[in-house]
Amino acid sequence: MQGLIELVQNLGVTADWLAATLAVIVYAVLVFLFLALFALFAVYLERKVSGHIQDRLGPMRVGWHGILQTIADTVKLLTKEDIIPENADRPLFILAPFVLFLGTYLVYAALPFGPNATASNLNIGLFYIIAVSSLVVIGTIMAGYSSNNKWSLYGGMRSAAQIVSYEIPVGLSLLVGVMMASSLNMSAIVINQTTGIGGIGGFLGWNFIQNPFAFIAFVVYLVAGTAEANRTPFDLPESESELVAGAYTEYSGMRWAFFFLAEYANMWIVAVLATVVFLGGWNSPIPGETFVPGWIWLFLKALGVVFIQMWARWTFPRLRVDQLMVTCWKYLTPIAFFNILGVGFWMIFIG
């Protein structure tokens, strides 16, 4: 962000407060454009991934290999009529998608895009991310309640139970990276993974390689993070085969697009957090390699995690509600608790 402020000042803005304000606005717009483009790319990628997993081609007709299909669908979505049910709680119905998206959008203030590409390099960056992301569940509950639709209400209540529950194993798993770096700062967690076993660096410095309990935390985080993002096999708030479209049943047009955009923005958040805390962040996996910019490594690793989430969607069947809760409270949460003890013992007695 400091570099962006200096750029604005070099363009002739002398007042510090005005330069900082303009820099924040520019960064916010750039993040929104990134999310929009990432959603377009991720939808196309998911269609192709699902197609090949199911031994088919995916979209092929609109553009080369169907590359324009998602753009055509976006244009259709933006031009659809925005319908508000007659008996809906109108203020809450209108506000819900923006509250949900805001909870996701605020996370990007502390989420790194590279070594020097963070809007706010907070000392409590990871704590901030976990805290503001909790707004997502409020938006989903608002959408379910305000629609005056039983399917929407069921979806909203499921979302509340699911997200609040799975925040616990997610937080406990991320705490492993905090323990190993002795900091909540995102950059400090990455820097701590610069050198690893034998001081060699590369992938040997990554947390999940340095400590076997960190690998367990990584697996728990991937499962719980997928549930936090409402991705199949944990998409119980939507679950089309049971609740039509869950909390979002009555939404259409641009308002529904914000829910859709938030889902893929959450996917990227889960992927980047996994990369920063467990996979070395922007550090190269090749010891001593310096010619590839750090942000490219971070993006490639995060895209790998996104691919794993897509792979899981088209591999595992959706869980029942009781199975969803059992997975969290009887398996992931106890494993995450005892895993923290294991990380502590490993750091004290082995190093």
C-alpha positions, -999 to 999 in steps of 0.1 A, spaced: 0 0 0 29 24 8 41 20 -28 7 28 -41 6 60 -19 39 71 -33 27 65 -68 -3 87 -62 19 114 -47 42 112 -77 11 120 -99 8 154 -82 -13 147 -51 6 165 -23 -17 161 7 -9 129 26 -45 122 37 -58 127 1 -30 105 -13 -38 78 12 -75 80 5 -70 77 -33 -46 48 -28 -72 29 -7 -98 35 -34 -75 24 -62 -65 -7 -42 -102 -15 -35 -111 -12 -71 -82 -34 -82 -92 -61 -57 -128 -60 -70 -116 -63 -106 -93 -92 -96 -123 -110 -79 -145 -105 -109 -118 -118 -133 -109 -147 -109 -146 -157 -108 -147 -158 -146 -116 -179 -148 -126 -202 -119 -160 -209 -134 -144 -219 -167 -117 -239 -150 -143 -257 -128 -164 -266 -159 -133 -281 -176 -122 -299 -144 -156 -314 -139 -158 -323 -176 -126 -342 -176 -132 -359 -143 -165 -372 -158 -148 -381 -191 -163 -353 -212 -151 -321 -226 -171 -294 -208 -181 -262 -227 -168 -262 -263 -192 -241 -285 -189 -205 -274 -154 -194 -284 -123 -215 -286 -128 -245 -263 -158 -227 -248 -136 -199 -234 -163 -173 -239 -191 -194 -224 -186 -179 -189 -186 -144 -203 -219 -150 -221 -234 -164 -189 -222 -133 -170 -239 -110 -195 -271 -130 -192 -269 -128 -154 -264 -90 -154 -293 -84 -177 -318 -106 -158 -347 -90 -140 -341 -84 -103 -371 -98 -85 -380 -91 -49 -408 -114 -35 -439 -96 -24 -439 -109 12 -401 -106 17 -386 -83 43 -375 -59 17 -347 -39 36 -330 -71 48 -335 -89 14 -317 -60 -4 -290 -57 22 -281 -94 26 -259 -100 -5 -239 -69 2 -233 -79 39 -222 -113 28 -199 -99 1 -185 -73 25 -174 -100 50 -154 -116 22 -142 -83 7 -128 -69 39 -105 -100 43 -85 -88 12 -72 -58 32 -48 -81 50 -45 -108 24 -11 -108 6 -8 -109 -31 30 -110 -30 60 -100 -9 52 -63 -10 16 -64 -21 -6 -62 10 -30 -33 16 -24 -34 54 5 -55 68 -12 -58 102 6 -73 132 -26 -92 139 -33 -99 102 -44 -135 107 -67 -126 136 -82 -98 116 -90 -122 87 -107 -148 109 -127 -120 126 -141 -101 96 -148 -133 77 -174 -141 103 -197 -115 87 -204 -140 59 -227 -160 81 -248 -129 90 -254 -122 54 -265 -157 47 -289 -158 77 -303 -124 65 -309 -138 30 -326 -169 44 -349 -151 68 -358 -121 47 -369 -142 17 -400 -155 35 -394 -189 20 -391 -221 39 -363 -234 18 -344 -202 22 -349 -203 60 -337 -239 62 -306 -229 42 -299 -199 64 -301 -219 95 -279 -246 81 -254 -220 71 -253 -206 106 -247 -240 121 -221 -250 95 -200 -218 94 -199 -212 131 -190 -248 137 -162 -251 111 -147 -218 122 -133 -237 152 -111 -263 134 -101 -236 108 -89 -213 135 -71 -241 155 -54 -253 123 -42 -218 114 -29 -214 150 -2 -239 141 14 -214 117 12 -187 144 30 -210 169 58 -218 145 63 -181 135 55 -166 169 35 -140 151 0 -132 137 16 -111 110 11 -127 75 45 -116 62 62 -129 93 46 -164 89 59 -165 53 94 -152 62 96 -179 89 94 -205 61 123 -191 41 148 -216 54 140 -250 68 156 -284 74 193 -280 74 190 -243 64 186 -254 28 154 -235 21 130 -241 -8 101 -265 -1 120 -279 29 113 -247 47 75 -249 44 56 -254 77 39 -287 67 74 -302 58 92 -288 89 67 -303 114 46 -335 107 18 -321 130 17 -291 107 9 -315 78 -21 -328 98 -32 -292 105 -29 -286 67 -53 -315 59 -77 -304 87 -77 -269 74 -83 -279 38 -114 -299 48 -127 -273 72 -119 -244 49 -138 -262 21 -168 -263 45 -164 -227 54 -166 -217 17 -198 -238 13 -182 -259 -13 -194 -294 -22 -194 -319 -4 -203 -293 23 -227 -271 4 -256 -278 27 -268 -241 28 -276 -245 -9 -280 -282 -16 -300 -279 -48 -314 -315 -46 -329 -307 -11 -335 -270 -8 -339 -258 -44 -311 -232 -39 -312 -228 -1 -307 -194 13 -304 -179 -22 -336 -194 -37 -355 -161 -41 -325 -142 -55 -319 -133 -91 -299 -110 -113 -272 -89 -98 -280 -97 -62 -275 -134 -68 -243 -125 -86 -229 -111 -54 -235 -144 -36 -219 -162 -65 -189 -138 -65 -185 -142 -28 -183 -180 -31 -153 -178 -55 -137 -150 -35 -139 -173 -4 -123 -201 -24 -93 -178 -31 -91 -167 6 -90 -204 17 -63 -211 -9 -41 -181 -1 -43 -188 37 -33 -224 31 -4 -211 9 8 -185 34 5 -206 66 15 -241 53 30 -239 18 57 -212 22 37 -183 8 56 -165 -19 88 -185 -12 101 -206 -41 99 -244 -37 134 -246 -54 163 -239 -30 182 -208 -39 159 -199 -69 154 -161 -72 145 -154 -109 107 -161 -106 89 -133 -88 74 -143 -54 38 -133 -64 39 -159 -92 48 -187 -68 20 -175 -44 -6 -175 -72 5 -209 -85 4 -225 -51 -30 -209 -44 -44 -221 -78 -32 -256 -68 -53 -255 -37 -83 -241 -57 -79 -271 -80 -80 -295 -50 -113 -279 -39 -127 -283 -74 -115 -319 -75 -132 -327 -42 -165 -312 -55 -167 -337 -83 -153 -367 -64 -173 -368 -31 -210 -369 -25 -227 -343 -4 -229 -351 33 -261 -352 53 -266 -325 79 -259 -348 108 -228 -361 90 -217 -325 85 -219 -318 123 -203 -351 132 -174 -345 109 -167 -311 126 -174 -318 163 -163 -354 166 -134 -355 142 -119 -323 130 -121 -302 162 -106 -329 185 -79 -336 160 -71 -299 157 -70 -295 195 -46 -325 201 -26 -314 170 -17 -281 187 -2 -301 216 18 -322 191 31 -291 174 42 -276 208 59 -308 219 77 -311 185 90 -275 187 102 -279 223 119 -313 221 128 -317 184 131 -282 170 
